[in-house]
């Protein structure tokens, strides 16, 4: 499966770390936050927010003078900011603690979350590797079991390899990733501390069930790629950051290393680096026969990549260019002998599969300095052509491609042989999302997972030696959940954006819900970084539905649902298209009479947090409540922190005179207007988020509170910020913290969507 061989766009778009700011309250805060009694609707609450002082800070952006009065909140580790965080959390928790729906939602969430969850097994050697959470464990546990064990007996025959719940009392140490060697005898795994994107790698000898002394530090945005003999693995890392900059310092000059099991990290081999290109990053994969090392080269988050190659059969062989130019996206799928297969959007916005025979290229004379060293594109072979539906994922098993397509954001899976001949379609259990079809080319079975908003992830097994008669596979494992899935349905409809663009909207609701404009409805979207939103089950969504809500998801431009052109239409100067699409989806739900303005809530995280911040400042009249999470709120300074520079390809930069007006036109922080009555808002972030640093949310919340406090007396809508501690951008968050957060979010919505 290609996703295990190259860094995902989510990884390239992300970056995070922790800010431990549990300090005593500073005298800067004049007094304890005050809160009036809250009875009945939260809209009756008269809030007195903590003081957020303003500073006299301005910047000149190409002749435009812009004030930044809350610049001091960017210093997330200062005593003053720490005191502000403490005061804001006390204010928010005092408000939330008086909501009658909060305890009930927490109980519902605990009930719905408390079901056994097992991941798809990964077959390596004679073993299945999989994770399992018995229900309310903070972190899933990694197990190993004999290959071929039936699902009903899996845990009975399994042994625990790693239990991250034992690593910390609060569950904030998480198992970030794990990769078994091809023979299943060793396993590399990485640990994340408190939500940070920094990873520390360790190794387990699976046969003896012992942890080896290997420790590999300062790895970030990297997987691990084993050599086929299991003696070493490749990984990417950065230089050790200076003291105090672990969570905020810029991440540049990534390097590819090779670690030999049984040695110390100081002896690791530097395989590839380009310090003259500090913004380049590297991923790696090794062909299953061990012949070739492929180096995936990325810069920023725009999906345009290069590839380098080394013939490992040649001792100390040179690393040569294979695909150069950063003019399209390429993802390595797999190989048969000297033919390498890639998924690419080169000359194919919906993507296609190509093949390259690299033997002659590697035997040719290395070009002189100044010439481009790459395989001639005239020698590429078309294998599977592009179609109207975008290709999302490809696996090569035996001599068969399993290709996952998206048709209006819903999955389809088709099979082709290596010549490109269509073999048939996998019959899926319904409309939803699929993932999986992984494994080595020699595997005799593969697994995939099917899910949608009302179907918990269900694992299916396909016997590869019987593929002609077993196209849909057999259901292998479906969890039992305390949710009446048959009482809910998902329907797809289409909104029309102002320029005529058709925008898919998936609406999940109770079968008996009435189109009477009286339903509390939550609209979610993302709209960026070529990321596709497809249906998936979540106990949090189930609890919202159980409370009588409607859940809607809009597939906006900027995502990957319709290929590279759909993505590019929501980038840089086209970013307003994303906001227009979302507003059109909201108005569409109202026009259909599923809801009304005062009962429509919106939510989005990260780039989706930016989305919520932008649309609530552009159309505050349209929404009843807003939940912007870990959002990019200051579009003029985002590139100055951690991996923010990598998002310039997506957003543009205030350093570019041609982009500044566009950024200012929608930057959430800079479009808050004093005196405007904004919807009820609960901003969420985390103190150790080093991907979208929490200063974004801090500044936005401070400015929003100042504006709301000067609105008309009739505007009594709360503007709060919830700051999680010992957490990052979201990955690895303990179950207990997730339940607490969603109980707060849903209680806030239920109280304010009236």
Secondary structure, DSSP 8 states (H G I E B T S, - for coil): -GGGTS--HHHHH-------------TTS-S--EE----SSGGG--EE---------EEEETTEEEE-TTGGGG-TTSHHHHHHHHHHHHHHHHHHTT-THHHHHHHHHHHHH-S-EE---EEETTEEEEEEE-SS-SS-EEEEEETT--GGGTGGG-EEEEEGGGS-TTS-EEEEEEEE-TTSSEEEEEEEETT-S-EEEEEEETTTTEEEEEEEEEE-S---EE-TTSSEEEEEE-----TT-TTTS-----EEEEEETTS-GGG-EEEEE-TTSTTEEEEEEE-TTS-EEEEEEEESSSS-EEEEEEETTSTT--EEEEE-SS-S-EEEEEEETTEEEEEE-TT-TT-EEEEEE-HHHHHS----TTS--S--GGG-EEEE---SSEEEEEEEETTEEEEEEEETTEEEEEEEETT--EEEEE--SSSSEEEE----TT-SEEEEEEEETTEEEEEEEEEGGGTTT-SS-EEEEE---SS-GGGEEEEEEEEE-TTS-EEEEEEEEETT---SS---EEEE----TT--------HHHHHHHHTT-EEEEE--TTSSTT-HHHHHTTSGGGHHHHHHHHHHHHHHHHHTTS--GGGEEEEEETHHHHHHHHHHHH-TTS-SEEEEES----TTTGGGSTTGGGGHHHH--TTSTTTHHHHHHH-GGGG--TT----EEEEEEETT-TTTTTHHHHHHHHHHHHHHHTS-TT----EEEEEESS--SSTT--HHHHHHHHHHHHHHHHHH--
